[in-house]
């Protein structure tokens, strides 16, 4: 028959538990850092998109204004 495995002493058990808790904390911090980095990246993406849309909106508005001004000029120029 095999001899039974020796039971860890209470001190060894506490030490192992502390290591497990530490490892869990390290993993949690790593996950939080990754989530934070992902969130910052998404925020940058949204800011770029917002700037792009604002620029496009401004260009469209300017284009409409230019067309309107051209129409006014055309309508005020007498036909010869």
C-alpha positions as CSV (number, residue, x, y, z in Angstrom):
1,X,0.0,0.0,0.0
2,X,1.1,3.6,-0.7
3,X,1.9,5.8,2.2
4,X,-0.6,8.7,2.7
5,X,0.6,12.1,1.5
6,X,1.8,14.2,4.3
7,X,-0.6,16.9,5.3
8,X,0.8,20.4,5.1
9,X,1.4,22.1,8.3
10,X,-0.9,25.1,9.2
11,X,2.0,27.5,8.5
12,X,2.5,25.9,5.0
13,X,-1.2,26.0,4.4
14,X,-1.4,29.7,5.3
15,X,1.7,30.5,3.2
16,X,0.1,28.7,0.2
17,X,-3.2,30.5,0.7
18,X,-1.3,33.9,0.8
19,X,0.4,33.0,-2.5
20,X,-2.9,32.1,-4.0
21,X,-4.4,35.4,-2.9
22,X,-1.4,37.3,-4.2
23,X,-1.7,35.6,-7.5
24,X,-5.4,36.4,-7.7
25,X,-4.6,40.1,-7.0
26,X,-1.9,40.2,-9.6
27,X,-4.3,38.7,-12.2
28,X,-7.1,41.1,-11.2
29,X,-4.8,44.1,-11.5
30,X,-3.6,42.9,-14.9
31,X,-7.2,42.5,-16.1
32,X,-8.1,45.9,-14.8
33,X,-5.1,47.4,-16.5
34,X,-6.1,45.7,-19.8
35,X,-9.7,46.9,-19.5
36,X,-8.5,50.4,-18.7
37,X,-6.2,50.4,-21.7
38,X,-9.0,49.1,-23.9
39,X,-11.3,51.9,-22.6
40,X,-8.7,54.6,-23.3
41,X,-8.2,53.2,-26.8
42,X,-12.0,53.2,-27.4
43,X,-12.2,56.8,-26.1
44,X,-9.5,57.9,-28.5
45,X,-11.3,56.2,-31.4
46,X,-14.5,58.0,-30.5
47,X,-12.7,61.4,-30.3
48,X,-11.2,60.8,-33.7
49,X,-14.5,59.9,-35.2
50,X,-16.2,62.9,-33.6
51,X,-13.5,65.2,-35.0
52,X,-13.9,63.6,-38.4
53,X,-17.7,64.1,-38.4
54,X,-17.4,67.7,-37.2
55,X,-14.9,68.4,-40.0
56,X,-17.2,66.8,-42.6
57,X,-20.2,68.7,-41.2
58,X,-18.2,72.0,-41.4
59,X,-17.1,71.2,-45.0
60,X,-20.7,70.4,-46.0
61,X,-22.0,73.6,-44.4
62,X,-19.3,75.6,-46.2
63,X,-20.1,73.9,-49.5
64,X,-23.8,74.7,-49.1
65,X,-22.8,78.3,-48.3
66,X,-20.6,78.5,-51.3
67,X,-23.3,77.1,-53.6
68,X,-25.8,79.6,-52.2
69,X,-23.4,82.5,-52.8
70,X,-22.7,81.3,-56.3
71,X,-26.5,81.1,-57.0
72,X,-26.9,84.6,-55.7
73,X,-24.0,85.9,-57.9
74,X,-25.4,84.1,-60.9
75,X,-28.9,85.5,-60.3
76,X,-27.6,89.0,-60.0
77,X,-25.4,88.9,-63.1
78,X,-27.5,90.3,-66.0
79,X,-27.9,88.2,-69.1
80,X,-26.4,89.9,-72.2
